[in-house]
């Protein structure tokens, strides 16, 4: 960001909120945080106020109701951003209720006098709706906010106000045109869960992240996770590397001209129990063996169970784990949203310098995206983020039918991840079940499209010769070449 622009911004102390705002709140501007009761307005603004005071910036916190300040202080005292020693020193509590009952001029003079006397850089006014209810006068409220904004601007102080209106109602009121910025908070139900969201609706003279984003209140206070699609890195100059990321299975790697293209995303789809996880484990182990930092995330099995399964086919990854080249993480099914999961994954990818990533159980990640309409763009953005980070990624996906003709992925959200598409499937032929594999697609790369039988034994995974003696293998219902269906039956 241009340093000249940065100097004009008031940083909130919450990096993710600053990211939404395009770097922070523009200095000398007023901002309304709107939303129904219980959505987190007061906690967000109080956290900003305390963090500013902790940096040595004087803050005036003005309450509008007749309730004592002790109630507000008690509600905030459980958060780590709360520091009692700042009260009365850098954070000054003021009750504006009595002045507001007298009139707009008295209330405005009280607030501006306190800001001027303390040299405050921020005024937090909690509860604009109470002023509206008290005065019942549109013109008086508009004049109060307008002149208060002018006074704060003249003293190089930002105004941060809360109001208990949903955004649809607020946009019909004069407050929406009087202030410089509007942030909307709301809570929406989804199944048995309730999701908090935040959106910067208006910010005068500043570019900002558009749309709604995840908003959480935890033990540390407010946490905002910007929507993944809103911050996709540019990859227009990306040139695919010519080297490969192999599985350590010579016959299989040969089919792909040495392995998967580096920095590509691959979908490994297959029937239940056919060997997707074990094949993905080979991919991870081979990367770790070559000194590449590898991250294996399982939605199904904890690390101990995964290690035991791998060892049964002769794949021992304990040394790779002890060296730090391989990290296993179990993500059990939970109500956490995809934004939270992916934010954690991308954070670990950056922190550990990951070069290979396996996500075993794409369906669980897909279902954690609350809005079905968003799933395609979310997964597309994830693919770009991983490519920009220099990661070669492999996702496993379970095909619902063990045998059948429905194999069209083109109209599903996961299709966006299929730069490379590998299929594992059971087929029935002459009363016997076989495992077959096929490379259906590899982008910008040559590959062998033959159908291959493969087997999993105590000695490991072995790819066998092409299967050319039957037709219809990919449907799971094979028919020997040269015979009719009636002959087979």
The 8 nearest C-alpha neighbors of each residue, nearest first, counted from 0:
[[1, 2, 5, 4, 22, 3, 21, 6],
 [0, 2, 4, 3, 5, 6, 22, 7],
 [3, 1, 5, 4, 0, 6, 7, 8],
 [2, 4, 1, 6, 5, 7, 0, 8],
 [5, 3, 2, 1, 7, 6, 8, 0],
 [4, 6, 2, 7, 8, 3, 1, 0],
 [7, 5, 4, 3, 8, 2, 9, 26],
 [6, 8, 5, 4, 26, 25, 9, 3],
 [9, 7, 25, 26, 23, 5, 24, 6],
 [8, 10, 24, 23, 26, 25, 11, 7],
 [11, 9, 23, 12, 8, 24, 17, 22],
 [10, 12, 47, 13, 23, 9, 17, 51],
 [11, 13, 10, 50, 14, 47, 51, 17],
 [12, 14, 11, 16, 15, 17, 47, 10],
 [15, 13, 17, 16, 12, 18, 11, 10],
 [14, 16, 18, 17, 223, 13, 19, 224],
 [17, 15, 19, 18, 13, 14, 223, 20],
 [16, 18, 23, 22, 20, 14, 19, 15],
 [19, 17, 15, 21, 16, 20, 22, 14],
 [18, 20, 208, 16, 17, 21, 207, 15],
 [21, 19, 17, 207, 23, 18, 22, 16],
 [20, 22, 207, 18, 19, 206, 23, 17],
 [23, 21, 17, 18, 20, 8, 10, 5],
 [22, 24, 17, 10, 20, 8, 9, 21],
 [23, 25, 9, 8, 26, 10, 20, 11],
 [26, 24, 8, 28, 9, 7, 23, 27],
 [25, 27, 8, 28, 7, 9, 157, 24],
 [26, 28, 152, 157, 155, 156, 25, 151],
 [29, 27, 157, 26, 25, 179, 158, 152],
 [28, 30, 158, 179, 178, 157, 159, 148],
 [31, 29, 180, 159, 181, 179, 158, 178],
 [30, 32, 160, 181, 161, 159, 33, 182],
 [33, 31, 182, 161, 183, 181, 160, 40],
 [34, 32, 183, 162, 164, 161, 163, 31],
 [35, 33, 165, 184, 164, 163, 185, 183],
 [34, 36, 163, 165, 164, 38, 37, 185],
 [37, 35, 38, 163, 34, 39, 40, 164],
 [36, 38, 39, 35, 40, 34, 186, 185],
 [37, 39, 185, 36, 35, 184, 40, 186],
 [40, 38, 42, 37, 41, 43, 184, 216],
 [41, 39, 43, 42, 38, 32, 44, 161],
 [40, 42, 44, 43, 39, 45, 125, 161],
 [41, 43, 45, 39, 40, 44, 46, 221],
 [44, 42, 46, 40, 41, 45, 39, 221],
 [43, 45, 47, 41, 46, 42, 48, 40],
 [46, 44, 48, 42, 47, 43, 41, 49],
 [45, 47, 49, 43, 48, 44, 42, 50],
 [46, 48, 44, 50, 11, 45, 49, 51],
 [49, 47, 45, 51, 46, 50, 44, 52],
 [50, 48, 52, 46, 51, 47, 53, 45],
 [49, 51, 53, 47, 52, 48, 12, 46],
 [52, 50, 54, 48, 53, 49, 56, 47],
 [53, 51, 56, 49, 55, 89, 54, 50],
 [52, 54, 50, 55, 51, 49, 56, 85],
 [55, 53, 51, 52, 56, 50, 49, 57],
 [54, 56, 52, 53, 57, 51, 89, 50],
 [57, 55, 52, 51, 54, 120, 58, 89],
 [58, 56, 119, 89, 52, 120, 90, 55],
 [59, 57, 90, 121, 119, 122, 120, 89],
 [58, 60, 91, 122, 90, 92, 123, 61],
 [61, 59, 123, 92, 91, 122, 93, 124],
 [60, 62, 93, 124, 94, 92, 123, 59],
 [63, 61, 94, 125, 64, 95, 124, 93],
 [62, 64, 96, 95, 126, 94, 125, 61],
 [65, 63, 66, 96, 62, 129, 94, 126],
 [64, 66, 96, 67, 63, 94, 97, 62],
 [65, 67, 64, 68, 70, 69, 62, 63],
 [68, 66, 69, 70, 65, 71, 94, 64],
 [69, 67, 71, 70, 72, 66, 92, 62],
 [68, 70, 72, 67, 71, 73, 66, 74],
 [69, 71, 73, 68, 72, 67, 74, 66],
 [72, 70, 74, 68, 73, 69, 75, 67],
 [71, 73, 69, 75, 74, 70, 76, 68],
 [74, 72, 76, 70, 75, 71, 69, 77],
 [73, 75, 71, 72, 76, 70, 77, 69],
 [76, 74, 72, 73, 77, 78, 81, 71],
 [75, 77, 73, 78, 81, 74, 72, 82],
 [78, 76, 75, 79, 74, 81, 73, 218],
 [77, 79, 80, 76, 81, 219, 75, 220],
 [80, 78, 81, 219, 77, 220, 82, 76],
 [79, 81, 78, 46, 82, 49, 50, 220],
 [82, 80, 79, 76, 78, 75, 49, 83],
 [83, 81, 84, 85, 80, 49, 79, 86],
 [82, 84, 85, 86, 81, 76, 72, 87],
 [83, 85, 86, 82, 88, 87, 89, 81],
 [86, 84, 88, 89, 83, 90, 82, 87],
 [87, 85, 90, 88, 84, 83, 91, 89],
 [86, 88, 91, 90, 89, 85, 92, 84],
 [89, 87, 85, 86, 90, 91, 84, 57],
 [88, 90, 57, 52, 85, 58, 87, 91],
 [91, 89, 58, 86, 85, 87, 88, 59],
 [90, 92, 59, 87, 60, 86, 58, 89],
 [93, 91, 60, 61, 59, 90, 94, 87],
 [92, 94, 61, 60, 95, 62, 91, 59],
 [93, 95, 62, 61, 96, 63, 92, 97],
 [96, 94, 63, 98, 97, 62, 99, 93],
 [97, 95, 63, 99, 98, 94, 64, 65],
 [96, 98, 100, 99, 95, 101, 94, 65],
 [99, 97, 106, 101, 100, 95, 105, 96],
 [98, 100, 106, 102, 96, 101, 97, 95],
 [101, 99, 97, 98, 102, 96, 133, 134],
 [100, 102, 98, 99, 105, 97, 103, 106],
 [101, 103, 99, 105, 100, 104, 106, 98],
 [104, 102, 106, 105, 143, 107, 99, 139],
 [103, 105, 107, 106, 102, 108, 143, 101],
 [106, 104, 108, 98, 102, 107, 103, 109],
 [105, 107, 98, 99, 109, 103, 108, 104],
 [106, 108, 104, 110, 109, 105, 103, 111],
 [107, 109, 105, 111, 106, 110, 112, 104],
 [110, 108, 106, 112, 107, 111, 105, 113],
 [109, 111, 113, 107, 112, 108, 114, 106],
 [110, 112, 114, 108, 113, 109, 115, 107],
 [111, 113, 115, 109, 114, 110, 108, 116],
 [112, 114, 116, 110, 111, 115, 117, 109],
 [115, 113, 119, 111, 117, 112, 116, 118],
 [116, 114, 118, 112, 113, 117, 111, 119],
 [115, 117, 113, 114, 118, 112, 119, 111],
 [118, 116, 119, 114, 115, 113, 57, 58],
 [117, 119, 115, 116, 114, 57, 120, 154],
 [120, 118, 57, 114, 58, 117, 121, 59],
 [121, 119, 156, 57, 58, 56, 157, 155],
 [120, 122, 157, 58, 156, 119, 158, 59],
 [121, 123, 59, 158, 58, 60, 159, 124],
 [124, 122, 159, 60, 160, 61, 158, 59],
 [123, 125, 160, 61, 62, 60, 159, 122],
 [126, 124, 161, 62, 160, 123, 61, 63],
 [125, 127, 162, 161, 128, 129, 63, 124],
 [128, 126, 162, 130, 129, 161, 125, 131],
 [127, 129, 131, 162, 130, 126, 163, 132],
 [128, 130, 132, 127, 131, 126, 133, 63],
 [131, 129, 133, 127, 128, 132, 134, 63],
 [132, 130, 128, 129, 134, 133, 135, 127],
 [131, 133, 129, 130, 135, 134, 128, 136],
 [132, 134, 130, 131, 135, 129, 100, 99],
 [135, 133, 136, 131, 132, 130, 140, 139],
 [134, 136, 131, 132, 133, 137, 130, 140],
 [137, 135, 134, 139, 138, 140, 131, 133],
 [138, 136, 140, 139, 141, 135, 173, 131],
 [137, 139, 141, 140, 136, 142, 143, 173],
 [140, 138, 142, 136, 141, 137, 143, 103],
 [139, 141, 143, 137, 142, 138, 144, 136],
 [142, 140, 138, 144, 143, 139, 145, 173],
 [141, 143, 145, 139, 140, 144, 146, 138],
 [144, 142, 140, 141, 146, 145, 103, 147],
 [145, 143, 147, 141, 142, 146, 148, 140],
 [144, 146, 142, 148, 147, 143, 177, 141],
 [145, 147, 149, 148, 143, 144, 142, 150],
 [148, 146, 144, 150, 149, 145, 143, 151],
 [149, 147, 151, 145, 146, 150, 144, 152],
 [150, 148, 146, 152, 147, 151, 153, 145],
 [149, 151, 147, 153, 148, 152, 146, 154],
 [152, 150, 156, 148, 154, 153, 149, 147],
 [153, 151, 27, 155, 149, 154, 150, 156],
 [152, 154, 150, 151, 155, 149, 27, 156],
 [155, 153, 151, 152, 156, 150, 115, 27],
 [156, 154, 152, 27, 153, 151, 120, 26],
 [157, 155, 120, 151, 121, 27, 154, 152],
 [156, 158, 27, 121, 28, 29, 26, 120],
 [159, 157, 29, 122, 121, 30, 123, 160],
 [158, 160, 123, 30, 29, 31, 122, 124],
 [161, 159, 31, 124, 125, 123, 30, 32],
 [162, 160, 32, 125, 126, 31, 33, 127],
 [161, 163, 127, 33, 126, 128, 164, 32],
 [164, 162, 35, 34, 33, 128, 36, 165],
 [163, 165, 34, 35, 162, 33, 169, 168],
 [166, 164, 34, 167, 168, 35, 33, 169],
 [165, 167, 169, 168, 183, 170, 164, 33],
 [168, 166, 165, 170, 169, 171, 164, 172],
 [167, 169, 166, 170, 171, 165, 164, 172],
 [170, 168, 166, 172, 171, 167, 164, 175],
 [169, 171, 175, 168, 172, 167, 166, 173],
 [170, 172, 169, 168, 173, 167, 175, 174],
 [171, 173, 169, 174, 170, 175, 168, 176],
 [172, 174, 175, 176, 141, 177, 171, 137],
 [175, 173, 177, 172, 176, 178, 141, 169],
 [176, 174, 173, 170, 177, 172, 178, 169],
 [175, 177, 174, 173, 178, 179, 172, 170],
 [176, 178, 174, 175, 145, 173, 144, 179],
 [179, 177, 29, 180, 176, 30, 175, 174],
 [180, 178, 203, 29, 28, 30, 202, 177],
 [181, 179, 202, 30, 201, 178, 203, 31],
 [180, 182, 31, 201, 200, 30, 32, 199],
 [183, 181, 199, 32, 200, 198, 33, 31],
 [182, 184, 33, 198, 197, 32, 34, 166],
 [185, 183, 197, 34, 196, 33, 38, 198],
 [184, 186, 196, 38, 34, 195, 187, 35],
 [185, 187, 195, 194, 38, 196, 193, 188],
 [186, 188, 194, 193, 195, 185, 189, 196],
 [189, 187, 193, 192, 194, 190, 186, 191],
 [190, 188, 192, 193, 191, 187, 194, 369],
 [189, 191, 192, 188, 193, 369, 187, 194],
 [190, 192, 189, 193, 188, 334, 194, 187],
 [193, 191, 189, 190, 188, 194, 334, 187],
 [194, 192, 188, 187, 189, 186, 195, 191],
 [193, 195, 187, 186, 188, 196, 192, 189],
 [194, 196, 186, 214, 185, 215, 213, 187],
 [195, 197, 214, 213, 185, 212, 184, 211],
 [198, 196, 184, 212, 211, 183, 214, 213],
 [199, 197, 211, 183, 200, 182, 210, 212],
 [198, 200, 182, 201, 181, 183, 209, 197],
 [201, 199, 181, 182, 198, 183, 202, 180],
 [200, 202, 180, 181, 199, 203, 182, 179],
 [203, 201, 180, 205, 179, 204, 181, 200],
 [202, 204, 179, 205, 180, 201, 25, 28],
 [203, 205, 202, 206, 25, 179, 201, 180],
 [206, 204, 203, 202, 207, 21, 25, 20],
 [207, 205, 21, 204, 208, 20, 202, 203],
 [206, 208, 21, 20, 19, 209, 205, 199],
 [209, 207, 19, 229, 20, 210, 21, 206],
 [208, 210, 207, 199, 211, 229, 198, 200],
 [211, 209, 198, 212, 208, 199, 229, 200],
 [210, 212, 198, 197, 196, 209, 213, 226],
 [211, 213, 225, 226, 197, 196, 198, 224],
 [212, 214, 196, 224, 223, 195, 225, 197],
 [215, 213, 223, 196, 195, 197, 222, 212],
 [216, 214, 222, 221, 223, 195, 217, 213],
 [217, 215, 221, 220, 222, 214, 218, 39],
 [218, 216, 220, 219, 215, 221, 222, 78],
 [217, 219, 220, 78, 216, 79, 77, 221],
 [220, 218, 217, 78, 79, 221, 80, 216],
 [219, 221, 217, 216, 218, 78, 222, 46],
 [220, 222, 216, 215, 43, 217, 223, 219],
 [221, 223, 215, 214, 216, 220, 224, 217],
 [224, 222, 214, 15, 213, 215, 225, 16],
 [223, 225, 213, 212, 226, 15, 214, 222],
 [226, 224, 212, 227, 223, 213, 15, 19],
 [225, 227, 212, 229, 228, 224, 338, 213],
 [228, 226, 229, 230, 225, 380, 377, 231],
 [227, 229, 380, 226, 230, 231, 377, 376],
 [228, 230, 226, 227, 231, 208, 209, 225],
 [231, 229, 228, 227, 232, 226, 225, 208],
 [230, 232, 228, 380, 229, 384, 233, 227],
 [233, 231, 230, 234, 384, 387, 383, 380],
 [234, 232, 235, 231, 387, 236, 383, 237],
 [233, 235, 237, 236, 232, 387, 383, 386],
 [234, 236, 237, 233, 238, 232, 387, 383],
 [235, 237, 234, 238, 233, 239, 387, 232],
 [236, 238, 234, 235, 239, 387, 233, 386],
 [237, 239, 240, 236, 235, 234, 241, 262],
 [238, 240, 237, 241, 261, 262, 260, 263],
 [241, 239, 242, 261, 238, 260, 262, 243],
 [240, 242, 239, 243, 260, 261, 238, 444],
 [241, 243, 240, 261, 260, 244, 257, 258],
 [244, 242, 260, 258, 259, 261, 257, 245],
 [245, 243, 258, 259, 261, 260, 246, 242],
 [244, 246, 258, 247, 252, 257, 243, 259],
 [245, 247, 282, 248, 281, 285, 252, 258],
 [246, 248, 285, 245, 249, 281, 282, 252],
 [247, 249, 246, 251, 250, 252, 245, 461],
 [250, 248, 252, 251, 253, 247, 246, 257],
 [251, 249, 253, 252, 248, 462, 254, 461],
 [250, 252, 254, 253, 248, 249, 462, 255],
 [253, 251, 257, 258, 249, 255, 254, 250],
 [254, 252, 256, 257, 250, 255, 251, 249],
 [253, 255, 447, 251, 252, 446, 256, 250],
 [256, 254, 446, 258, 252, 253, 257, 447],
 [257, 255, 253, 254, 258, 446, 252, 445],
 [256, 258, 252, 253, 255, 243, 245, 259],
 [259, 257, 245, 252, 244, 255, 243, 256],
 [258, 260, 244, 243, 245, 261, 255, 257],
 [261, 259, 243, 263, 244, 262, 242, 258],
 [260, 262, 243, 391, 263, 244, 240, 259],
 [263, 261, 391, 390, 386, 389, 260, 264],
 [262, 264, 391, 261, 260, 392, 265, 386],
 [265, 263, 392, 418, 416, 393, 391, 417],
 [266, 264, 419, 393, 417, 420, 418, 394],
 [265, 267, 420, 394, 417, 395, 268, 393],
 [266, 268, 395, 421, 394, 422, 396, 420],
 [269, 267, 396, 422, 397, 395, 266, 421],
 [268, 270, 423, 398, 397, 424, 422, 396],
 [269, 271, 398, 401, 424, 273, 397, 272],
 [270, 272, 273, 397, 269, 401, 398, 399],
 [273, 271, 274, 270, 275, 269, 276, 397],
 [272, 274, 270, 271, 275, 269, 424, 423],
 [273, 275, 277, 276, 272, 278, 455, 423],
 [276, 274, 278, 277, 279, 273, 395, 269],
 [275, 277, 279, 278, 274, 280, 359, 395],
 [278, 276, 280, 274, 279, 275, 281, 309],
 [279, 277, 281, 275, 280, 276, 274, 282],
 [278, 280, 276, 282, 281, 277, 275, 283],
 [279, 281, 277, 283, 278, 282, 284, 276],
 [282, 280, 284, 278, 279, 283, 246, 285],
 [283, 281, 246, 279, 285, 280, 284, 286],
 [282, 284, 280, 286, 281, 285, 293, 287],
 [285, 283, 281, 287, 286, 282, 280, 288],
 [286, 284, 288, 282, 247, 287, 283, 246],
 [285, 287, 291, 283, 289, 288, 284, 282],
 [286, 288, 291, 290, 324, 284, 289, 285],
 [287, 289, 285, 286, 290, 284, 319, 291],
 [290, 288, 286, 287, 291, 285, 284, 324],
 [289, 291, 287, 288, 324, 292, 286, 319],
 [292, 290, 287, 286, 289, 354, 293, 324],
 [293, 291, 324, 353, 354, 287, 325, 290],
 [292, 294, 355, 325, 353, 356, 324, 354],
 [293, 295, 356, 326, 325, 327, 355, 357],
 [296, 294, 357, 327, 356, 326, 328, 358],
 [297, 295, 328, 358, 329, 357, 327, 359],
 [298, 296, 359, 329, 299, 300, 330, 358],
 [297, 299, 330, 331, 360, 329, 359, 300],
 [300, 298, 297, 331, 360, 301, 359, 329],
 [299, 301, 297, 304, 305, 298, 302, 329],
 [300, 302, 329, 303, 304, 305, 299, 297],
 [303, 301, 305, 304, 306, 327, 300, 329],
 [304, 302, 306, 305, 301, 307, 300, 308],
 [305, 303, 307, 306, 302, 301, 300, 308],
 [304, 306, 302, 308, 307, 303, 300, 309],
 [305, 307, 309, 303, 304, 308, 302, 310],
 [308, 306, 304, 310, 305, 309, 303, 311],
 [309, 307, 305, 311, 310, 306, 304, 312],
 [310, 308, 314, 306, 311, 307, 312, 305],
 [309, 311, 314, 313, 307, 315, 312, 308],
 [310, 312, 308, 309, 313, 457, 307, 314],
 [313, 311, 457, 459, 310, 458, 309, 314],
 [312, 314, 310, 311, 459, 458, 315, 309],
 [315, 313, 310, 309, 312, 316, 311, 459],
 [314, 316, 310, 317, 313, 309, 306, 318],
 [315, 317, 319, 318, 320, 284, 314, 306],
 [318, 316, 320, 319, 315, 321, 306, 322],
 [317, 319, 321, 320, 316, 322, 315, 323],
 [320, 318, 316, 322, 325, 317, 324, 321],
 [319, 321, 325, 317, 323, 318, 322, 324],
 [320, 322, 318, 323, 319, 317, 324, 325],
 [323, 321, 319, 320, 324, 318, 325, 317],
 [324, 322, 320, 321, 325, 319, 326, 292],
 [323, 325, 292, 287, 319, 322, 293, 320],
 [326, 324, 320, 293, 319, 323, 287, 294],
 [327, 325, 294, 320, 295, 293, 328, 323],
 [326, 328, 295, 296, 302, 294, 325, 329],
 [329, 327, 296, 295, 297, 330, 326, 302],
 [328, 330, 297, 301, 296, 331, 298, 302],
 [329, 331, 298, 297, 328, 332, 296, 299],
 [332, 330, 298, 329, 333, 299, 297, 300],
 [333, 331, 330, 298, 334, 363, 299, 335],
 [334, 332, 335, 331, 330, 336, 367, 363],
 [333, 335, 336, 332, 367, 192, 337, 191],
 [336, 334, 333, 339, 337, 367, 340, 338],
 [335, 337, 367, 338, 339, 368, 334, 340],
 [336, 338, 367, 340, 368, 339, 341, 364],
 [339, 337, 341, 336, 340, 342, 224, 226],
 [340, 338, 342, 337, 336, 341, 343, 335],
 [341, 339, 337, 343, 342, 338, 344, 336],
 [340, 342, 344, 343, 338, 339, 337, 345],
 [343, 341, 339, 345, 340, 344, 338, 346],
 [342, 344, 346, 340, 341, 345, 347, 339],
 [345, 343, 341, 347, 346, 342, 348, 340],
 [346, 344, 348, 342, 347, 343, 341, 349],
 [345, 347, 343, 349, 344, 348, 342, 350],
 [348, 346, 350, 344, 349, 345, 351, 343],
 [349, 347, 345, 353, 346, 351, 350, 352],
 [348, 350, 352, 346, 347, 351, 345, 353],
 [349, 351, 347, 348, 352, 346, 353, 345],
 [352, 350, 353, 348, 349, 347, 292, 346],
 [351, 353, 349, 348, 350, 292, 354, 347],
 [354, 352, 292, 348, 351, 293, 355, 294],
 [353, 355, 390, 292, 291, 293, 391, 389],
 [356, 354, 293, 391, 390, 392, 353, 294],
 [357, 355, 392, 294, 293, 295, 393, 391],
 [356, 358, 295, 393, 392, 394, 296, 359],
 [359, 357, 394, 296, 360, 297, 295, 393],
 [358, 360, 297, 395, 394, 296, 357, 298],
 [361, 359, 298, 362, 395, 396, 363, 358],
 [360, 362, 364, 396, 363, 395, 365, 394],
 [361, 363, 365, 364, 360, 366, 396, 397],
 [364, 362, 366, 365, 361, 360, 367, 298],
 [365, 363, 361, 367, 362, 366, 337, 368],
 [364, 366, 362, 363, 367, 368, 361, 374],
 [365, 367, 363, 368, 364, 362, 369, 371],
 [368, 366, 337, 336, 364, 365, 369, 363],
 [369, 367, 337, 366, 365, 370, 336, 374],
 [368, 370, 367, 371, 366, 336, 189, 337],
 [369, 371, 372, 373, 368, 374, 367, 366],
 [372, 370, 373, 374, 369, 368, 366, 375],
 [373, 371, 370, 374, 375, 376, 369, 412],
 [372, 374, 371, 370, 376, 375, 377, 368],
 [375, 373, 377, 371, 376, 412, 372, 378],
 [374, 376, 412, 378, 377, 373, 379, 415],
 [375, 377, 379, 378, 374, 373, 380, 228],
 [378, 376, 374, 380, 379, 375, 228, 373],
 [379, 377, 381, 380, 375, 376, 374, 382],
 [378, 380, 376, 382, 381, 377, 415, 375],
 [381, 379, 383, 377, 378, 382, 228, 231],
 [380, 382, 378, 384, 379, 383, 385, 377],
 [381, 383, 379, 385, 380, 384, 386, 378],
 [382, 384, 386, 380, 385, 381, 387, 379],
 [385, 383, 381, 387, 382, 386, 380, 388],
 [386, 384, 388, 382, 390, 387, 383, 381],
 [385, 387, 383, 389, 262, 388, 390, 384],
 [386, 388, 384, 385, 389, 383, 234, 232],
 [389, 387, 385, 386, 390, 384, 349, 348],
 [388, 390, 386, 387, 262, 354, 385, 391],
 [391, 389, 354, 262, 385, 355, 386, 388],
 [392, 390, 262, 355, 263, 261, 354, 264],
 [391, 393, 356, 264, 355, 357, 390, 265],
 [392, 394, 265, 357, 264, 266, 356, 358],
 [395, 393, 358, 266, 357, 359, 267, 361],
 [396, 394, 267, 359, 360, 268, 361, 266],
 [397, 395, 268, 361, 360, 267, 362, 398],
 [396, 398, 269, 270, 268, 399, 271, 395],
 [399, 397, 270, 269, 400, 268, 396, 271],
 [398, 400, 397, 401, 270, 271, 269, 402],
 [399, 401, 402, 398, 403, 270, 405, 271],
 [400, 402, 270, 425, 399, 403, 271, 424],
 [403, 401, 475, 400, 474, 476, 425, 426],
 [404, 402, 474, 475, 405, 400, 476, 401],
 [403, 405, 474, 406, 402, 475, 473, 476],
 [406, 404, 403, 407, 474, 400, 402, 408],
 [405, 407, 404, 408, 474, 403, 398, 473],
 [406, 408, 409, 405, 410, 411, 404, 414],
 [409, 407, 411, 410, 414, 406, 413, 412],
 [408, 410, 414, 407, 411, 412, 413, 415],
 [411, 409, 408, 412, 414, 407, 413, 415],
 [410, 412, 413, 408, 414, 409, 375, 415],
 [413, 411, 375, 414, 374, 415, 410, 378],
 [412, 414, 415, 411, 416, 375, 378, 417],
 [415, 413, 417, 416, 412, 409, 411, 408],
 [414, 416, 413, 417, 379, 412, 375, 378],
 [417, 415, 414, 413, 418, 264, 266, 265],
 [416, 418, 419, 266, 414, 420, 265, 415],
 [419, 417, 442, 264, 265, 416, 441, 420],
 [418, 420, 441, 265, 417, 440, 442, 266],
 [419, 421, 266, 440, 417, 439, 265, 267],
 [422, 420, 438, 267, 439, 437, 268, 266],
 [421, 423, 268, 437, 436, 269, 267, 438],
 [424, 422, 436, 269, 435, 268, 437, 270],
 [425, 423, 435, 269, 270, 434, 436, 426],
 [424, 426, 434, 433, 475, 435, 401, 432],
 [427, 425, 475, 433, 432, 476, 472, 477],
 [426, 428, 432, 431, 476, 477, 475, 430],
 [429, 427, 431, 430, 477, 426, 432, 478],
 [430, 428, 431, 427, 487, 478, 479, 432],
 [429, 431, 428, 427, 432, 487, 433, 426],
 [430, 432, 428, 427, 429, 433, 426, 425],
 [433, 431, 427, 426, 425, 428, 430, 434],
 [434, 432, 426, 425, 427, 435, 431, 452],
 [433, 435, 425, 452, 453, 424, 426, 454],
 [436, 434, 452, 451, 424, 453, 423, 425],
 [437, 435, 423, 451, 422, 450, 452, 424],
 [436, 438, 450, 422, 439, 421, 448, 451],
 [437, 439, 421, 448, 440, 420, 422, 436],
 [438, 440, 420, 421, 437, 448, 422, 441],
 [439, 441, 420, 419, 438, 442, 421, 418],
 [442, 440, 419, 444, 418, 443, 420, 446],
 [441, 443, 444, 418, 419, 440, 445, 260],
 [444, 442, 441, 445, 239, 260, 418, 440],
 [445, 443, 442, 441, 446, 260, 255, 256],
 [444, 446, 256, 255, 443, 441, 447, 442],
 [447, 445, 255, 254, 256, 448, 444, 441],
 [446, 448, 254, 449, 255, 438, 445, 256],
 [447, 449, 438, 446, 437, 450, 439, 254],
 [450, 448, 447, 465, 451, 437, 466, 438],
 [449, 451, 437, 465, 466, 436, 448, 435],
 [452, 450, 465, 436, 435, 466, 464, 463],
 [451, 453, 435, 463, 434, 462, 436, 466],
 [454, 452, 462, 463, 461, 434, 435, 451],
 [453, 455, 461, 460, 456, 434, 462, 452],
 [456, 454, 460, 459, 461, 453, 457, 312],
 [457, 455, 458, 459, 312, 454, 460, 461],
 [456, 458, 312, 459, 311, 313, 455, 460],
 [459, 457, 456, 312, 313, 460, 455, 311],
 [460, 458, 312, 456, 457, 455, 313, 461],
 [461, 459, 455, 454, 456, 462, 458, 453],
 [460, 462, 454, 453, 463, 459, 455, 250],
 [461, 463, 453, 250, 251, 452, 454, 451],
 [464, 462, 452, 453, 451, 461, 465, 454],
 [463, 465, 451, 466, 452, 462, 453, 450],
 [466, 464, 451, 450, 449, 467, 463, 452],
 [467, 465, 451, 450, 468, 464, 452, 469],
 [466, 468, 469, 465, 470, 450, 480, 449],
 [469, 467, 480, 466, 479, 470, 478, 481],
 [468, 470, 479, 480, 478, 467, 477, 471],
 [469, 471, 478, 477, 472, 480, 479, 468],
 [472, 470, 477, 474, 473, 476, 478, 469],
 [471, 473, 477, 475, 474, 470, 426, 476],
 [474, 472, 475, 471, 424, 426, 476, 404],
 [475, 473, 404, 403, 476, 472, 471, 402],
 [474, 476, 426, 402, 473, 472, 403, 425],
 [477, 475, 474, 427, 426, 471, 472, 402],
 [478, 476, 471, 472, 428, 470, 475, 427],
 [477, 479, 470, 469, 471, 480, 476, 428],
 [480, 478, 469, 468, 482, 470, 481, 477],
 [479, 481, 469, 468, 482, 470, 478, 467],
 [480, 482, 479, 483, 469, 478, 468, 470],
 [483, 481, 480, 479, 486, 484, 487, 478],
 [484, 482, 486, 485, 487, 481, 478, 479],
 [483, 485, 487, 486, 488, 482, 478, 479],
 [484, 486, 488, 483, 487, 482, 478, 479],
 [487, 485, 483, 484, 488, 482, 479, 478],
 [488, 486, 484, 485, 483, 482, 478, 429],
 [487, 485, 486, 484, 483, 429, 478, 430]]
